Amino acid sequence: MYEEMASTMLPLLVKRPGFIAHAAWPVEGGWQVMEIWESQADHDSWAAEVVLPAMPEGMPPIKMTYQPLHNVTTA
């Protein structure tokens, strides 16, 4: 399911204001997704407008947690 959703959403994600980075990896029972955004408000609008409406019917709710980020370094 992640691969299917990612193929349509990732092209939109990289154009979204406030988006910095996305990573995903398989875990027992599903996928772990980590994203970095300029603000929680930027993420929340993305989730409300794009992600949640695209979730397949009957899928368990997504558990979203937020952690303040002190530093990001990229190559």
PDB file of N, H, CA, C and O in Angstrom:
ATOM      1  N   MET A   1       0.819  -1.189   0.000  1.00  0.00           N
ATOM      2  CA  MET A   1       0.000   0.000   0.000  1.00  0.00           C
ATOM      3  C   MET A   1       0.870   1.262   0.000  1.00  0.00           C
ATOM      4  O   MET A   1       0.531   2.245  -0.659  1.00  0.00           O
ATOM      5  N   TYR A   2       1.998   1.241   0.741  1.00  0.00           N
ATOM      6  H   TYR A   2       2.274   0.443   1.277  1.00  0.00           H
ATOM      7  CA  TYR A   2       2.861   2.428   0.750  1.00  0.00           C
ATOM      8  C   TYR A   2       3.324   2.766  -0.657  1.00  0.00           C
ATOM      9  O   TYR A   2       3.252   3.921  -1.078  1.00  0.00           O
ATOM     10  N   GLU A   3       3.802   1.759  -1.389  1.00  0.00           N
ATOM     11  H   GLU A   3       3.860   0.821  -1.047  1.00  0.00           H
ATOM     12  CA  GLU A   3       4.330   1.993  -2.738  1.00  0.00           C
ATOM     13  C   GLU A   3       3.276   2.638  -3.639  1.00  0.00           C
ATOM     14  O   GLU A   3       3.581   3.557  -4.399  1.00  0.00           O
ATOM     15  N   GLU A   4       2.052   2.159  -3.550  1.00  0.00           N
ATOM     16  H   GLU A   4       1.805   1.413  -2.932  1.00  0.00           H
ATOM     17  CA  GLU A   4       0.972   2.710  -4.372  1.00  0.00           C
ATOM     18  C   GLU A   4       0.699   4.170  -4.022  1.00  0.00           C
ATOM     19  O   GLU A   4       0.583   5.014  -4.910  1.00  0.00           O
ATOM     20  N   MET A   5       0.598   4.461  -2.738  1.00  0.00           N
ATOM     21  H   MET A   5       0.693   3.775  -2.017  1.00  0.00           H
ATOM     22  CA  MET A   5       0.333   5.842  -2.324  1.00  0.00           C
ATOM     23  C   MET A   5       1.523   6.743  -2.625  1.00  0.00           C
ATOM     24  O   MET A   5       1.346   7.884  -3.053  1.00  0.00           O
ATOM     25  N   ALA A   6       2.733   6.238  -2.404  1.00  0.00           N
ATOM     26  H   ALA A   6       2.876   5.312  -2.056  1.00  0.00           H
ATOM     27  CA  ALA A   6       3.935   7.044  -2.620  1.00  0.00           C
ATOM     28  C   ALA A   6       4.070   7.446  -4.084  1.00  0.00           C
ATOM     29  O   ALA A   6       4.505   8.558  -4.383  1.00  0.00           O
ATOM     30  N   SER A   7       3.706   6.562  -4.990  1.00  0.00           N
ATOM     31  H   SER A   7       3.353   5.658  -4.748  1.00  0.00           H
ATOM     32  CA  SER A   7       3.866   6.876  -6.408  1.00  0.00           C
ATOM     33  C   SER A   7       3.018   8.073  -6.834  1.00  0.00           C
ATOM     34  O   SER A   7       3.391   8.795  -7.758  1.00  0.00           O
ATOM     35  N   THR A   8       1.901   8.285  -6.179  1.00  0.00           N
ATOM     36  H   THR A   8       1.599   7.698  -5.428  1.00  0.00           H
ATOM     37  CA  THR A   8       1.072   9.447  -6.528  1.00  0.00           C
ATOM     38  C   THR A   8       1.353  10.654  -5.646  1.00  0.00           C
ATOM     39  O   THR A   8       1.228  11.791  -6.101  1.00  0.00           O
ATOM     40  N   MET A   9       1.729  10.427  -4.395  1.00  0.00           N
ATOM     41  H   MET A   9       1.831   9.504  -4.025  1.00  0.00           H
ATOM     42  CA  MET A   9       1.892  11.541  -3.461  1.00  0.00           C
ATOM     43  C   MET A   9       3.278  12.183  -3.457  1.00  0.00           C
ATOM     44  O   MET A   9       3.391  13.396  -3.282  1.00  0.00           O
ATOM     45  N   LEU A  10       4.329  11.393  -3.647  1.00  0.00           N
ATOM     46  H   LEU A  10       4.237  10.407  -3.790  1.00  0.00           H
ATOM     47  CA  LEU A  10       5.677  11.967  -3.556  1.00  0.00           C
ATOM     48  C   LEU A  10       5.925  13.079  -4.574  1.00  0.00           C
ATOM     49  O   LEU A  10       6.565  14.071  -4.224  1.00  0.00           O
ATOM     50  N   PRO A  11       5.451  12.964  -5.816  1.00  0.00           N
ATOM     51  CA  PRO A  11       5.630  14.092  -6.734  1.00  0.00           C
ATOM     52  C   PRO A  11       4.936  15.366  -6.242  1.00  0.00           C
ATOM     53  O   PRO A  11       5.422  16.471  -6.486  1.00  0.00           O
ATOM     54  N   LEU A  12       3.804  15.214  -5.553  1.00  0.00           N
ATOM     55  H   LEU A  12       3.409  14.317  -5.356  1.00  0.00           H
ATOM     56  CA  LEU A  12       3.113  16.376  -4.982  1.00  0.00           C
ATOM     57  C   LEU A  12       3.848  16.898  -3.752  1.00  0.00           C
ATOM     58  O   LEU A  12       3.930  18.105  -3.526  1.00  0.00           O
ATOM     59  N   LEU A  13       4.379  15.970  -2.965  1.00  0.00           N
ATOM     60  H   LEU A  13       4.313  14.989  -3.149  1.00  0.00           H
ATOM     61  CA  LEU A  13       5.052  16.321  -1.715  1.00  0.00           C
ATOM     62  C   LEU A  13       6.252  17.222  -1.951  1.00  0.00           C
ATOM     63  O   LEU A  13       6.436  18.207  -1.236  1.00  0.00           O
ATOM     64  N   VAL A  14       7.065  16.898  -2.939  1.00  0.00           N
ATOM     65  H   VAL A  14       6.916  16.098  -3.519  1.00  0.00           H
ATOM     66  CA  VAL A  14       8.296  17.665  -3.136  1.00  0.00           C
ATOM     67  C   VAL A  14       8.020  19.102  -3.578  1.00  0.00           C
ATOM     68  O   VAL A  14       8.907  19.953  -3.513  1.00  0.00           O
ATOM     69  N   LYS A  15       6.801  19.372  -4.025  1.00  0.00           N
ATOM     70  H   LYS A  15       6.081  18.681  -4.078  1.00  0.00           H
ATOM     71  CA  LYS A  15       6.425  20.732  -4.430  1.00  0.00           C
ATOM     72  C   LYS A  15       5.697  21.487  -3.319  1.00  0.00           C
ATOM     73  O   LYS A  15       5.385  22.668  -3.466  1.00  0.00           O
ATOM     74  N   ARG A  16       5.433  20.809  -2.224  1.00  0.00           N
ATOM     75  H   ARG A  16       5.687  19.849  -2.105  1.00  0.00           H
ATOM     76  CA  ARG A  16       4.623  21.391  -1.151  1.00  0.00           C
ATOM     77  C   ARG A  16       5.429  22.407  -0.348  1.00  0.00           C
ATOM     78  O   ARG A  16       6.552  22.108   0.059  1.00  0.00           O
ATOM     79  N   PRO A  17       4.881  23.613  -0.108  1.00  0.00           N
ATOM     80  CA  PRO A  17       5.582  24.597   0.728  1.00  0.00           C
ATOM     81  C   PRO A  17       5.873  24.034   2.117  1.00  0.00           C
ATOM     82  O   PRO A  17       5.011  23.419   2.745  1.00  0.00           O
ATOM     83  N   GLY A  18       7.088  24.253   2.578  1.00  0.00           N
ATOM     84  H   GLY A  18       7.788  24.753   2.068  1.00  0.00           H
ATOM     85  CA  GLY A  18       7.492  23.829   3.910  1.00  0.00           C
ATOM     86  C   GLY A  18       8.101  22.442   3.978  1.00  0.00           C
ATOM     87  O   GLY A  18       8.670  22.070   5.004  1.00  0.00           O
ATOM     88  N   PHE A  19       7.993  21.667   2.904  1.00  0.00           N
ATOM     89  H   PHE A  19       7.530  21.969   2.070  1.00  0.00           H
ATOM     90  CA  PHE A  19       8.534  20.302   2.903  1.00  0.00           C
ATOM     91  C   PHE A  19      10.055  20.341   2.816  1.00  0.00           C
ATOM     92  O   PHE A  19      10.621  21.113   2.042  1.00  0.00           O
ATOM     93  N   ILE A  20      10.720  19.491   3.625  1.00  0.00           N
ATOM     94  H   ILE A  20      10.260  18.864   4.254  1.00  0.00           H
ATOM     95  CA  ILE A  20      12.180  19.389   3.600  1.00  0.00           C
ATOM     96  C   ILE A  20      12.636  17.988   3.192  1.00  0.00           C
ATOM     97  O   ILE A  20      13.451  17.856   2.280  1.00  0.00           O
ATOM     98  N   ALA A  21      12.126  16.934   3.849  1.00  0.00           N
ATOM     99  H   ALA A  21      11.463  17.042   4.590  1.00  0.00           H
ATOM    100  CA  ALA A  21      12.615  15.585   3.564  1.00  0.00           C
ATOM    101  C   ALA A  21      11.570  14.533   3.917  1.00  0.00           C
ATOM    102  O   ALA A  21      10.697  14.756   4.755  1.00  0.00           O
ATOM    103  N   HIS A  22      11.681  13.372   3.253  1.00  0.00           N
ATOM    104  H   HIS A  22      12.391  13.191   2.572  1.00  0.00           H
ATOM    105  CA  HIS A  22      10.794  12.233   3.484  1.00  0.00           C
ATOM    106  C   HIS A  22      11.636  10.963   3.463  1.00  0.00           C
ATOM    107  O   HIS A  22      12.520  10.812   2.620  1.00  0.00           O
ATOM    108  N   ALA A  23      11.364  10.063   4.381  1.00  0.00           N
ATOM    109  H   ALA A  23      10.646  10.186   5.066  1.00  0.00           H
ATOM    110  CA  ALA A  23      12.003   8.747   4.393  1.00  0.00           C
ATOM    111  C   ALA A  23      10.958   7.729   4.838  1.00  0.00           C
ATOM    112  O   ALA A  23      10.068   8.054   5.624  1.00  0.00           O
ATOM    113  N   ALA A  24      11.061   6.503   4.340  1.00  0.00           N
ATOM    114  H   ALA A  24      11.784   6.239   3.701  1.00  0.00           H
ATOM    115  CA  ALA A  24      10.129   5.446   4.727  1.00  0.00           C
ATOM    116  C   ALA A  24      10.861   4.115   4.719  1.00  0.00           C
ATOM    117  O   ALA A  24      11.767   3.899   3.913  1.00  0.00           O
ATOM    118  N   TRP A  25      10.462   3.221   5.625  1.00  0.00           N
ATOM    119  H   TRP A  25       9.726   3.396   6.279  1.00  0.00           H
ATOM    120  CA  TRP A  25      11.075   1.905   5.693  1.00  0.00           C
ATOM    121  C   TRP A  25      10.055   0.924   6.259  1.00  0.00           C
ATOM    122  O   TRP A  25       9.188   1.295   7.050  1.00  0.00           O
ATOM    123  N   PRO A  26      10.174  -0.346   5.836  1.00  0.00           N
ATOM    124  CA  PRO A  26       9.223  -1.339   6.329  1.00  0.00           C
ATOM    125  C   PRO A  26       9.492  -1.687   7.790  1.00  0.00           C
ATOM    126  O   PRO A  26      10.640  -1.783   8.225  1.00  0.00           O
ATOM    127  N   VAL A  27       8.412  -1.871   8.527  1.00  0.00           N
ATOM    128  H   VAL A  27       7.480  -1.793   8.174  1.00  0.00           H
ATOM    129  CA  VAL A  27       8.460  -2.331   9.916  1.00  0.00           C
ATOM    130  C   VAL A  27       7.437  -3.453  10.048  1.00  0.00           C
ATOM    131  O   VAL A  27       6.599  -3.647   9.168  1.00  0.00           O
ATOM    132  N   GLU A  28       7.511  -4.172  11.130  1.00  0.00           N
ATOM    133  H   GLU A  28       8.192  -4.014  11.845  1.00  0.00           H
ATOM    134  CA  GLU A  28       6.553  -5.253  11.343  1.00  0.00           C
ATOM    135  C   GLU A  28       5.130  -4.702  11.282  1.00  0.00           C
ATOM    136  O   GLU A  28       4.772  -3.804  12.044  1.00  0.00           O
ATOM    137  N   GLY A  29       4.343  -5.232  10.394  1.00  0.00           N
ATOM    138  H   GLY A  29       4.634  -5.962   9.775  1.00  0.00           H
ATOM    139  CA  GLY A  29       2.945  -4.818  10.292  1.00  0.00           C
ATOM    140  C   GLY A  29       2.689  -3.594   9.430  1.00  0.00           C
ATOM    141  O   GLY A  29       1.551  -3.130   9.365  1.00  0.00           O
ATOM    142  N   GLY A  30       3.704  -3.053   8.765  1.00  0.00           N
ATOM    143  H   GLY A  30       4.629  -3.430   8.817  1.00  0.00           H
ATOM    144  CA  GLY A  30       3.437  -1.889   7.924  1.00  0.00           C
ATOM    145  C   GLY A  30       4.680  -1.106   7.557  1.00  0.00           C
ATOM    146  O   GLY A  30       5.728  -1.676   7.254  1.00  0.00           O
ATOM    147  N   TRP A  31       4.547   0.193   7.588  1.00  0.00           N
ATOM    148  H   TRP A  31       3.696   0.657   7.833  1.00  0.00           H
ATOM    149  CA  TRP A  31       5.621   1.107   7.197  1.00  0.00           C
ATOM    150  C   TRP A  31       5.795   2.198   8.239  1.00  0.00           C
ATOM    151  O   TRP A  31       4.831   2.649   8.857  1.00  0.00           O
ATOM    152  N   GLN A  32       7.027   2.607   8.421  1.00  0.00           N
ATOM    153  H   GLN A  32       7.810   2.241   7.919  1.00  0.00           H
ATOM    154  CA  GLN A  32       7.361   3.782   9.243  1.00  0.00           C
ATOM    155  C   GLN A  32       7.726   4.898   8.269  1.00  0.00           C
ATOM    156  O   GLN A  32       8.559   4.704   7.384  1.00  0.00           O
ATOM    157  N   VAL A  33       7.112   6.044   8.427  1.00  0.00           N
ATOM    158  H   VAL A  33       6.435   6.201   9.146  1.00  0.00           H
ATOM    159  CA  VAL A  33       7.396   7.197   7.572  1.00  0.00           C
ATOM    160  C   VAL A  33       7.868   8.329   8.458  1.00  0.00           C
ATOM    161  O   VAL A  33       7.274   8.603   9.501  1.00  0.00           O
ATOM    162  N   MET A  34       8.939   8.986   8.041  1.00  0.00           N
ATOM    163  H   MET A  34       9.421   8.763   7.194  1.00  0.00           H
ATOM    164  CA  MET A  34       9.481  10.136   8.765  1.00  0.00           C
ATOM    165  C   MET A  34       9.592  11.286   7.768  1.00  0.00           C
ATOM    166  O   MET A  34      10.116  11.126   6.665  1.00  0.00           O
ATOM    167  N   GLU A  35       9.095  12.434   8.175  1.00  0.00           N
ATOM    168  H   GLU A  35       8.670  12.564   9.070  1.00  0.00           H
ATOM    169  CA  GLU A  35       9.214  13.618   7.324  1.00  0.00           C
ATOM    170  C   GLU A  35       9.731  14.784   8.136  1.00  0.00           C
ATOM    171  O   GLU A  35       9.529  14.863   9.348  1.00  0.00           O
ATOM    172  N   ILE A  36      10.398  15.681   7.450  1.00  0.00           N
ATOM    173  H   ILE A  36      10.562  15.617   6.466  1.00  0.00           H
ATOM    174  CA  ILE A  36      10.872  16.916   8.061  1.00  0.00           C
ATOM    175  C   ILE A  36      10.188  18.068   7.336  1.00  0.00           C
ATOM    176  O   ILE A  36      10.211  18.153   6.108  1.00  0.00           O
ATOM    177  N   TRP A  37       9.590  18.937   8.109  1.00  0.00           N
ATOM    178  H   TRP A  37       9.572  18.868   9.106  1.00  0.00           H
ATOM    179  CA  TRP A  37       8.866  20.095   7.594  1.00  0.00           C
ATOM    180  C   TRP A  37       9.375  21.350   8.289  1.00  0.00           C
ATOM    181  O   TRP A  37       9.913  21.282   9.394  1.00  0.00           O
ATOM    182  N   GLU A  38       9.206  22.478   7.646  1.00  0.00           N
ATOM    183  H   GLU A  38       8.769  22.533   6.748  1.00  0.00           H
ATOM    184  CA  GLU A  38       9.584  23.751   8.261  1.00  0.00           C
ATOM    185  C   GLU A  38       8.740  24.044   9.488  1.00  0.00           C
ATOM    186  O   GLU A  38       9.211  24.674  10.434  1.00  0.00           O
ATOM    187  N   SER A  39       7.484  23.586   9.475  1.00  0.00           N
ATOM    188  H   SER A  39       7.101  23.074   8.706  1.00  0.00           H
ATOM    189  CA  SER A  39       6.627  23.800  10.645  1.00  0.00           C
ATOM    190  C   SER A  39       5.586  22.693  10.731  1.00  0.00           C
ATOM    191  O   SER A  39       5.290  22.027   9.738  1.00  0.00           O
ATOM    192  N   GLN A  40       5.046  22.507  11.904  1.00  0.00           N
ATOM    193  H   GLN A  40       5.287  23.047  12.710  1.00  0.00           H
ATOM    194  CA  GLN A  40       3.981  21.525  12.081  1.00  0.00           C
ATOM    195  C   GLN A  40       2.745  21.952  11.295  1.00  0.00           C
ATOM    196  O   GLN A  40       2.025  21.097  10.779  1.00  0.00           O
ATOM    197  N   ALA A  41       2.486  23.238  11.195  1.00  0.00           N
ATOM    198  H   ALA A  41       3.071  23.933  11.615  1.00  0.00           H
ATOM    199  CA  ALA A  41       1.341  23.730  10.429  1.00  0.00           C
ATOM    200  C   ALA A  41       1.463  23.337   8.953  1.00  0.00           C
ATOM    201  O   ALA A  41       0.470  22.961   8.329  1.00  0.00           O
ATOM    202  N   ASP A  42       2.679  23.424   8.389  1.00  0.00           N
ATOM    203  H   ASP A  42       3.486  23.729   8.896  1.00  0.00           H
ATOM    204  CA  ASP A  42       2.884  23.003   7.003  1.00  0.00           C
ATOM    205  C   ASP A  42       2.540  21.519   6.836  1.00  0.00           C
ATOM    206  O   ASP A  42       1.852  21.131   5.891  1.00  0.00           O
ATOM    207  N   HIS A  43       3.029  20.702   7.767  1.00  0.00           N
ATOM    208  H   HIS A  43       3.587  21.017   8.534  1.00  0.00           H
ATOM    209  CA  HIS A  43       2.718  19.273   7.708  1.00  0.00           C
ATOM    210  C   HIS A  43       1.233  19.019   7.881  1.00  0.00           C
ATOM    211  O   HIS A  43       0.641  18.247   7.128  1.00  0.00           O
ATOM    212  N   ASP A  44       0.632  19.659   8.861  1.00  0.00           N
ATOM    213  H   ASP A  44       1.114  20.286   9.473  1.00  0.00           H
ATOM    214  CA  ASP A  44      -0.778  19.417   9.148  1.00  0.00           C
ATOM    215  C   ASP A  44      -1.663  19.746   7.953  1.00  0.00           C
ATOM    216  O   ASP A  44      -2.632  19.034   7.691  1.00  0.00           O
ATOM    217  N   SER A  45      -1.346  20.817   7.223  1.00  0.00           N
ATOM    218  H   SER A  45      -0.559  21.395   7.436  1.00  0.00           H
ATOM    219  CA  SER A  45      -2.167  21.145   6.056  1.00  0.00           C
ATOM    220  C   SER A  45      -1.978  20.090   4.966  1.00  0.00           C
ATOM    221  O   SER A  45      -2.948  19.721   4.304  1.00  0.00           O
ATOM    222  N   TRP A  46      -0.757  19.598   4.762  1.00  0.00           N
ATOM    223  H   TRP A  46       0.031  19.898   5.300  1.00  0.00           H
ATOM    224  CA  TRP A  46      -0.493  18.524   3.805  1.00  0.00           C
ATOM    225  C   TRP A  46      -1.288  17.266   4.184  1.00  0.00           C
ATOM    226  O   TRP A  46      -1.948  16.663   3.338  1.00  0.00           O
ATOM    227  N   ALA A  47      -1.216  16.883   5.452  1.00  0.00           N
ATOM    228  H   ALA A  47      -0.680  17.373   6.139  1.00  0.00           H
ATOM    229  CA  ALA A  47      -1.906  15.678   5.908  1.00  0.00           C
ATOM    230  C   ALA A  47      -3.416  15.809   5.724  1.00  0.00           C
ATOM    231  O   ALA A  47      -4.063  14.881   5.239  1.00  0.00           O
ATOM    232  N   ALA A  48      -3.979  16.947   6.104  1.00  0.00           N
ATOM    233  H   ALA A  48      -3.453  17.701   6.498  1.00  0.00           H
ATOM    234  CA  ALA A  48      -5.428  17.144   6.027  1.00  0.00           C
ATOM    235  C   ALA A  48      -5.927  17.249   4.586  1.00  0.00           C
ATOM    236  O   ALA A  48      -7.001  16.739   4.264  1.00  0.00           O
ATOM    237  N   GLU A  49      -5.160  17.902   3.724  1.00  0.00           N
ATOM    238  H   GLU A  49      -4.288  18.316   3.986  1.00  0.00           H
ATOM    239  CA  GLU A  49      -5.610  18.149   2.356  1.00  0.00           C
ATOM    240  C   GLU A  49      -5.300  17.004   1.397  1.00  0.00           C
ATOM    241  O   GLU A  49      -6.045  16.789   0.441  1.00  0.00           O
ATOM    242  N   VAL A  50      -4.215  16.265   1.635  1.00  0.00           N
ATOM    243  H   VAL A  50      -3.610  16.439   2.412  1.00  0.00           H
ATOM    244  CA  VAL A  50      -3.770  15.268   0.654  1.00  0.00           C
ATOM    245  C   VAL A  50      -3.739  13.844   1.224  1.00  0.00           C
ATOM    246  O   VAL A  50      -4.337  12.934   0.649  1.00  0.00           O
ATOM    247  N   VAL A  51      -3.054  13.653   2.332  1.00  0.00           N
ATOM    248  H   VAL A  51      -2.568  14.392   2.799  1.00  0.00           H
ATOM    249  CA  VAL A  51      -2.814  12.297   2.827  1.00  0.00           C
ATOM    250  C   VAL A  51      -4.084  11.639   3.353  1.00  0.00           C
ATOM    251  O   VAL A  51      -4.462  10.567   2.881  1.00  0.00           O
ATOM    252  N   LEU A  52      -4.737  12.252   4.305  1.00  0.00           N
ATOM    253  H   LEU A  52      -4.431  13.123   4.689  1.00  0.00           H
ATOM    254  CA  LEU A  52      -5.893  11.611   4.936  1.00  0.00           C
ATOM    255  C   LEU A  52      -7.026  11.331   3.951  1.00  0.00           C
ATOM    256  O   LEU A  52      -7.624  10.257   4.025  1.00  0.00           O
ATOM    257  N   PRO A  53      -7.352  12.244   3.032  1.00  0.00           N
ATOM    258  CA  PRO A  53      -8.398  11.918   2.058  1.00  0.00           C
ATOM    259  C   PRO A  53      -8.028  10.766   1.113  1.00  0.00           C
ATOM    260  O   PRO A  53      -8.917  10.125   0.553  1.00  0.00           O
ATOM    261  N   ALA A  54      -6.748  10.499   0.932  1.00  0.00           N
ATOM    262  H   ALA A  54      -6.026  11.019   1.388  1.00  0.00           H
ATOM    263  CA  ALA A  54      -6.306   9.439   0.023  1.00  0.00           C
ATOM    264  C   ALA A  54      -6.189   8.074   0.691  1.00  0.00           C
ATOM    265  O   ALA A  54      -5.928   7.081   0.012  1.00  0.00           O
ATOM    266  N   MET A  55      -6.375   8.004   1.994  1.00  0.00           N
ATOM    267  H   MET A  55      -6.587   8.810   2.546  1.00  0.00           H
ATOM    268  CA  MET A  55      -6.226   6.735   2.706  1.00  0.00           C
ATOM    269  C   MET A  55      -7.324   5.766   2.279  1.00  0.00           C
ATOM    270  O   MET A  55      -8.492   6.144   2.201  1.00  0.00           O
ATOM    271  N   PRO A  56      -6.952   4.516   2.003  1.00  0.00           N
ATOM    272  CA  PRO A  56      -7.958   3.523   1.607  1.00  0.00           C
ATOM    273  C   PRO A  56      -8.978   3.299   2.716  1.00  0.00           C
ATOM    274  O   PRO A  56      -8.649   3.323   3.902  1.00  0.00           O
ATOM    275  N   GLU A  57     -10.208   3.082   2.306  1.00  0.00           N
ATOM    276  H   GLU A  57     -10.475   3.062   1.342  1.00  0.00           H
ATOM    277  CA  GLU A  57     -11.285   2.834   3.267  1.00  0.00           C
ATOM    278  C   GLU A  57     -10.985   1.572   4.064  1.00  0.00           C
ATOM    279  O   GLU A  57     -10.534   0.571   3.509  1.00  0.00           O
ATOM    280  N   GLY A  58     -11.235   1.627   5.361  1.00  0.00           N
ATOM    281  H   GLY A  58     -11.601   2.441   5.812  1.00  0.00           H
ATOM    282  CA  GLY A  58     -11.018   0.491   6.233  1.00  0.00           C
ATOM    283  C   GLY A  58      -9.618   0.374   6.795  1.00  0.00           C
ATOM    284  O   GLY A  58      -9.347  -0.504   7.614  1.00  0.00           O
ATOM    285  N   MET A  59      -8.718   1.257   6.359  1.00  0.00           N
ATOM    286  H   MET A  59      -8.939   1.970   5.693  1.00  0.00           H
ATOM    287  CA  MET A  59      -7.353   1.220   6.885  1.00  0.00           C
ATOM    288  C   MET A  59      -7.339   1.804   8.303  1.00  0.00           C
ATOM    289  O   MET A  59      -8.025   2.791   8.572  1.00  0.00           O
ATOM    290  N   PRO A  60      -6.571   1.206   9.200  1.00  0.00           N
ATOM    291  CA  PRO A  60      -6.486   1.776  10.554  1.00  0.00           C
ATOM    292  C   PRO A  60      -5.969   3.214  10.489  1.00  0.00           C
ATOM    293  O   PRO A  60      -5.210   3.556   9.582  1.00  0.00           O
ATOM    294  N   PRO A  61      -6.369   4.051  11.434  1.00  0.00           N
ATOM    295  CA  PRO A  61      -5.907   5.439  11.428  1.00  0.00           C
ATOM    296  C   PRO A  61      -4.390   5.546  11.536  1.00  0.00           C
ATOM    297  O   PRO A  61      -3.736   4.715  12.166  1.00  0.00           O
ATOM    298  N   ILE A  62      -3.858   6.564  10.922  1.00  0.00           N
ATOM    299  H   ILE A  62      -4.389   7.239  10.410  1.00  0.00           H
ATOM    300  CA  ILE A  62      -2.427   6.822  10.995  1.00  0.00           C
ATOM    301  C   ILE A  62      -2.108   7.414  12.361  1.00  0.00           C
ATOM    302  O   ILE A  62      -2.822   8.291  12.848  1.00  0.00           O
ATOM    303  N   LYS A  63      -1.041   6.934  12.972  1.00  0.00           N
ATOM    304  H   LYS A  63      -0.460   6.222  12.576  1.00  0.00           H
ATOM    305  CA  LYS A  63      -0.580   7.512  14.232  1.00  0.00           C
ATOM    306  C   LYS A  63       0.536   8.503  13.901  1.00  0.00           C
ATOM    307  O   LYS A  63       1.628   8.106  13.494  1.00  0.00           O
ATOM    308  N   MET A  64       0.256   9.791  14.078  1.00  0.00           N
ATOM    309  H   MET A  64      -0.631  10.115  14.409  1.00  0.00           H
ATOM    310  CA  MET A  64       1.252  10.822  13.799  1.00  0.00           C
ATOM    311  C   MET A  64       1.793  11.364  15.112  1.00  0.00           C
ATOM    312  O   MET A  64       1.036  11.701  16.022  1.00  0.00           O
ATOM    313  N   THR A  65       3.106  11.440  15.194  1.00  0.00           N
ATOM    314  H   THR A  65       3.721  11.166  14.454  1.00  0.00           H
ATOM    315  CA  THR A  65       3.744  12.065  16.340  1.00  0.00           C
ATOM    316  C   THR A  65       4.654  13.163  15.820  1.00  0.00           C
ATOM    317  O   THR A  65       5.101  13.121  14.674  1.00  0.00           O
ATOM    318  N   TYR A  66       4.923  14.131  16.657  1.00  0.00           N
ATOM    319  H   TYR A  66       4.561  14.165  17.589  1.00  0.00           H
ATOM    320  CA  TYR A  66       5.737  15.277  16.276  1.00  0.00           C
ATOM    321  C   TYR A  66       6.883  15.443  17.261  1.00  0.00           C
ATOM    322  O   TYR A  66       6.700  15.350  18.475  1.00  0.00           O
ATOM    323  N   GLN A  67       8.054  15.688  16.721  1.00  0.00           N
ATOM    324  H   GLN A  67       8.202  15.763  15.735  1.00  0.00           H
ATOM    325  CA  GLN A  67       9.236  15.927  17.543  1.00  0.00           C
ATOM    326  C   GLN A  67       9.901  17.213  17.041  1.00  0.00           C
ATOM    327  O   GLN A  67      10.100  17.364  15.836  1.00  0.00           O
ATOM    328  N   PRO A  68      10.243  18.124  17.925  1.00  0.00           N
ATOM    329  CA  PRO A  68      10.979  19.312  17.479  1.00  0.00           C
ATOM    330  C   PRO A  68      12.365  18.885  16.988  1.00  0.00           C
ATOM    331  O   PRO A  68      13.001  18.011  17.577  1.00  0.00           O
ATOM    332  N   LEU A  69      12.811  19.499  15.929  1.00  0.00           N
ATOM    333  H   LEU A  69      12.295  20.209  15.451  1.00  0.00           H
ATOM    334  CA  LEU A  69      14.094  19.158  15.335  1.00  0.00           C
ATOM    335  C   LEU A  69      15.056  20.295  15.576  1.00  0.00           C
ATOM    336  O   LEU A  69      14.743  21.455  15.306  1.00  0.00           O
ATOM    337  N   HIS A  70      16.212  19.967  16.079  1.00  0.00           N
ATOM    338  H   HIS A  70      16.466  19.025  16.299  1.00  0.00           H
ATOM    339  CA  HIS A  70      17.216  20.998  16.386  1.00  0.00           C
ATOM    340  C   HIS A  70      18.116  21.304  15.203  1.00  0.00           C
ATOM    341  O   HIS A  70      18.494  22.455  14.989  1.00  0.00           O
ATOM    342  N   ASN A  71      18.469  20.257  14.416  1.00  0.00           N
ATOM    343  H   ASN A  71      18.161  19.321  14.589  1.00  0.00           H
ATOM    344  CA  ASN A  71      19.443  20.465  13.353  1.00  0.00           C
ATOM    345  C   ASN A  71      19.237  19.447  12.237  1.00  0.00           C
ATOM    346  O   ASN A  71      18.872  18.299  12.492  1.00  0.00           O
ATOM    347  N   VAL A  72      19.472  19.876  11.001  1.00  0.00           N
ATOM    348  H   VAL A  72      19.768  20.808  10.794  1.00  0.00           H
ATOM    349  CA  VAL A  72      19.477  18.985   9.842  1.00  0.00           C
ATOM    350  C   VAL A  72      20.682  19.349   8.997  1.00  0.00           C
ATOM    351  O   VAL A  72      20.917  20.524   8.716  1.00  0.00           O
ATOM    352  N   THR A  73      21.439  18.354   8.596  1.00  0.00           N
ATOM    353  H   THR A  73      21.248  17.400   8.825  1.00  0.00           H
ATOM    354  CA  THR A  73      22.582  18.586   7.718  1.00  0.00           C
ATOM    355  C   THR A  73      22.415  17.684   6.504  1.00  0.00           C
ATOM    356  O   THR A  73      22.118  16.497   6.640  1.00  0.00           O
ATOM    357  N   THR A  74      22.605  18.245   5.331  1.00  0.00           N
ATOM    358  H   THR A  74      22.846  19.210   5.221  1.00  0.00           H
ATOM    359  CA  THR A  74      22.523  17.452   4.111  1.00  0.00           C
ATOM    360  C   THR A  74      23.820  17.605   3.321  1.00  0.00           C
ATOM    361  O   THR A  74      24.598  18.535   3.534  1.00  0.00           O
ATOM    362  N   ALA A  75      24.022  16.682   2.425  1.00  0.00           N
ATOM    363  H   ALA A  75      23.390  15.927   2.252  1.00  0.00           H
ATOM    364  CA  ALA A  75      25.235  16.695   1.603  1.00  0.00           C
ATOM    365  C   ALA A  75      25.161  17.788   0.551  1.00  0.00           C
ATOM    366  O   ALA A  75      26.094  17.951  -0.236  1.00  0.00           O
TER     367      ALA A  75
END
